[in-house]
Amino acid sequence: DGLGGMGLELDILNGIHGMSSPVMDSVMQATAYVTAHGAIWVLLSCILICTRRYRYAGVAMLVCMLVGEILCDGVLKPMICRERPVDLADFELLVEPPSSYSFPSGHSVVAFSAATAMFLFHRREGIVLMLCASFVAFSRLYLFVHWPTDVVAGALIGMIVSVLTVWFLRRYIPFFSEDGDGNVT
């Protein structure tokens, strides 16, 4: 069938597709639109940078997303070259077919990079962003543009990138010698 070991992943996608409705279709299309190229996450980061309380988190979010994006789209996708579900199974897409490879999910990398960076500075707000990031990752499955392992890997990569990047920023960048509340880290 050309799917190799991806039969289980296709079953998961088909199960998610069974939840479809016109309202869900519209919500997922809107999610794809506002998260394209990390747009909503970049906008949120820029807004946070303009506040005293969240300035450090906002800058860290931007840096973490940039590192994650470079790793994902600049290194991993071209190296792994995994085809997308829509390329291997007959499915009518609700969005324009992405032109890049499937693994890992760039939307998931960016969303979890941003959410984890926020979590490392402000736990409560970070949990809210983690829930948002999880919704973004789910939307990639619903829209049939990623395999489940693409979004899981993207989430893990995003979190790891942020933990390491924030550690580096706090250790080596003087701007981050204080957190957003004026406490030396």
N, C-alpha and C positions, 0 to 999 in steps of 0.2 A: 504493500500500500504506500510505500515511499515515506512512511512515518517513522520507521525504525522503532526505537524505544519510546517514542512520544505518544503511544496509544493512551496511556493513563492520563497524560497531560491533556490530550484532546478530549477525553471523557470528562475531565474537570471543566474544560471550556464549554463543552456542550451542556453540562449541568448548569453552569452559570447562564448560558444562553436561554435555558428553559425558564429563567426568572424574568425574561425581557417583557417590557411593556412600553407603550408609547411615552409614558411619563419618564420611566427609567432611561429609555433611549435618549430623550432630550436632556436629562440631567447628565448623563455620561458624555454626550456630545459637548455640552457646555463645559464640563470638567476638562475634556481634552483641549478645548479652545483656550481656556484661561491658564492652563498649565503648560501650554506649548512653549518650548524653549525656556522653561522655568519662569515665565513671565510673572505669575502671581507671587512666586517666592521672592523674586528680585524686587518687585514692588513693595512687598511686605518688609523686606530687609531695609530698603531705602527709607521707608516710613519709620522703622525702628531706629535707624541711625539718627534721625532728627529728634529723638527723645533722650533725655539724660539717663533714665532708668534702663533703657534697652539698647543703648548705643553700642556697647561691647558685643552683645548678642547679635545685633544687626550686621556689624562688620564681620564677625565670625561666620555668620550664615553665608554672606557673600563669598568669603574666602573658601569655605568648605564646599559650597556649590561649584565654584570654579575648579577646585581640585577634583571633585567628583566627576564633573563633566569632562575634564581633560582625560582622566583615567578611563572613563566609560567610552566616550565617543572617539577619543584620540588613540587609545591603546587597545582596550578589550574587544570592542565590537569588530574592528578591522582584523584583529588577531584570531578571533573565534569564528567569525563569519556564519553565525547561526541564522537559518531562514526563519521567517515569521510564520505563525500559524496560517495566516491568509495565503501564504505562498504555497502551502502544502495541503490545504483542505479547502473545499468549496464553501465559501461563506461570504455573504453580502455585507460589506463594511458600512458602518454608519459614519465613518470619517475617511478622509483621504488616506490612502495606504502610505505608511511611512517609507522613506527611501533608504533608511539605514538598516543595518542588521538588527537582529532581535535581542541578542544576549550581551550584556544585561540590559534591563529596562532603564533607559536614561531618565524617564519621568520618575521612576522609583528612586534612583540614585540621588537625583536633585532634591526630591521631596524629603527623603530621609536624611540627607545631608543637612538640609535647613532645619528640620524638626529636631534632630539630635543636637545640633549646635545650640538651638534655643534651650533644649532640655539641660544642657551642661551649664547654662548660665541661670536659667529660671525654670525650675522643675514643673510647676503647675502649668505655665504657658507652654512648656515643651510637650507635656502630655497631650494638650489640646492639638498642637501641631502634629504630633505622632498619629493621632486619630485622623487628622486631615490627610497626612501622607499615606496612611493605610487605605483611605478612600481612593486616593489617586492611583495607588497600585492596583486596587480592585478594578478601577475603571479601565485599566489597560487590558485586563482579562475580559471584562464585559464586552469591550470593543473588539476583541479578537485580534489584537495587534501584538500580543505577547503571550508566551507560554508561562505557566505558573512558576517554573524555575527561574525564568527571566526576572520576574518581579521579586521573588524571594531573594535572589542573588543581588538585585539592585538595592533592595532594602538593607541587606547586610553590608554591602559595599558602602552605601551612603552613611550608615552608622559608624563603620570602622574608619572611614575617611574623616568623619567629623571628630571622633574621639582622638585620633592621632593629630589632626590639624589643630584642634583646640589645645591639646597638650603642647604642641610646638609653639603656638602663638603665646600661650601663657608663660612658657619657659624662656623664649628667646626674643619676643617682640615687646619692647618697653611699653607700648600703648596698652598692653594687656596685663601690666603689673598690678592693676586694680580691676576688680570686677565692676559691674554696673552700679553697685551700691557703695563704691568707694573703699571696699575691703581689699587689702593686699592679698593676692593669691599665691 
